[in-house]
Structure formats: C-alpha cells, structure tokens
C-alpha cells in the first residue's frame, strides 16, 4: 500500500492538471473572414486557423462575420467550430 499511494496521488494530480490544460486551451473569438478555403481560415485581424476536418465551411466567404471556437494543439491553432455571428 505504501508504494501504491504515491502513484495514485500522482495519477490524480496529473488528471486534474490535464483536465485544466484542456479546458484552458479551448477558446472563442469573433471577427470578419478575410480568406477561407477547405483547410485555412484567416480573419481580417490576421488571426489564422487550421480548419478541423469535422468543421463545415459551407456558406462562409470573405466579409462574413463569424464566431470561431478554437483549440491550440502542438503549437497549431485549430478552428473547432465556425458560425456566422448574425
């Protein structure tokens, strides 16, 4: 039991830290589309996102005001949802 307790405590601490990190990495922003194609979204303010495969870009075009949900993974910013803000 003495050997297992420290590992259990460490596993618990890492799971809490991991959950917090995942929550903190997820965010949202709003802006106007400057460029959009099947893999990249650029807003007029210069914010650039890689579009996740599950995200539809149907009906999105330059000039559209959008709300972008995104996550940073491995130094890359992925748009996880793009919705018109109107």
C-alpha positions as CSV (number, residue, x, y, z in Angstrom):
1,X,0.0,0.0,0.0
2,X,2.9,2.4,0.7
3,X,4.1,2.1,-2.8
4,X,0.7,2.5,-4.5
5,X,-0.4,5.6,-2.6
6,X,2.2,8.0,-4.1
7,X,1.5,6.7,-7.6
8,X,-2.3,7.1,-7.0
9,X,-1.8,10.7,-5.8
10,X,0.5,11.5,-8.8
11,X,-2.1,10.0,-11.2
12,X,-4.8,12.1,-9.6
13,X,-2.8,15.3,-9.8
14,X,-1.9,14.6,-13.4
15,X,-5.5,14.0,-14.4
16,X,-6.6,17.3,-12.7
17,X,-3.8,19.2,-14.5
18,X,-4.7,17.6,-17.8
19,X,-8.3,18.5,-17.5
20,X,-7.4,22.1,-16.6
21,X,-5.0,22.3,-19.5
22,X,-7.6,21.0,-22.0
23,X,-10.2,23.5,-20.6
24,X,-7.7,26.4,-20.8
25,X,-6.6,25.6,-24.3
26,X,-10.2,25.9,-25.7
27,X,-11.3,29.5,-26.6
28,X,-13.5,31.6,-28.8
29,X,-13.1,34.7,-30.9
30,X,-15.2,36.8,-33.3
31,X,-14.1,38.5,-36.4
32,X,-14.7,39.0,-40.2
33,X,-13.4,36.5,-42.7
34,X,-10.6,37.7,-44.9
35,X,-9.7,34.3,-46.5
36,X,-11.3,30.9,-46.2
37,X,-10.6,27.6,-48.0
38,X,-11.0,23.9,-47.1
39,X,-8.1,24.0,-44.7
40,X,-7.4,27.6,-43.5
41,X,-9.4,30.5,-42.1
42,X,-7.9,33.9,-41.8
43,X,-9.8,36.8,-40.1
44,X,-9.3,40.4,-41.1
45,X,-7.3,41.0,-37.8
46,X,-4.7,38.4,-39.1
47,X,-5.8,35.5,-36.8
48,X,-5.2,32.3,-38.7
49,X,-6.7,28.9,-38.0
50,X,-6.3,25.4,-39.4
51,X,-9.8,24.2,-40.0
52,X,-10.5,20.8,-38.4
53,X,-11.8,18.1,-40.7
54,X,-15.2,18.0,-39.0
55,X,-15.9,21.7,-39.5
56,X,-18.2,22.8,-42.3
57,X,-17.3,25.9,-44.2
58,X,-20.3,25.8,-46.4
59,X,-21.7,29.3,-46.9
60,X,-18.7,31.0,-45.4
61,X,-17.0,33.7,-47.6
62,X,-14.8,36.8,-47.2
63,X,-16.7,39.5,-45.4
64,X,-18.8,37.2,-43.3
65,X,-18.8,38.0,-39.6
66,X,-18.1,34.8,-37.6
67,X,-17.6,33.4,-34.1
68,X,-14.7,30.9,-34.1
69,X,-14.2,28.3,-31.4
70,X,-10.6,27.0,-31.4
71,X,-8.1,24.9,-29.6
72,X,-4.3,25.1,-29.6
73,X,-2.7,21.7,-30.1
74,X,1.0,21.2,-30.6
75,X,1.6,24.9,-31.3
76,X,-1.1,24.9,-34.1
77,X,-4.5,26.7,-33.7
78,X,-7.4,24.6,-34.9
79,X,-10.9,26.0,-35.6
80,X,-13.3,23.5,-34.0
81,X,-16.5,25.4,-34.9
82,X,-17.2,28.4,-37.2
83,X,-20.6,30.0,-37.1
84,X,-21.9,33.2,-38.6
85,X,-22.4,35.8,-35.8
86,X,-25.7,37.1,-37.2
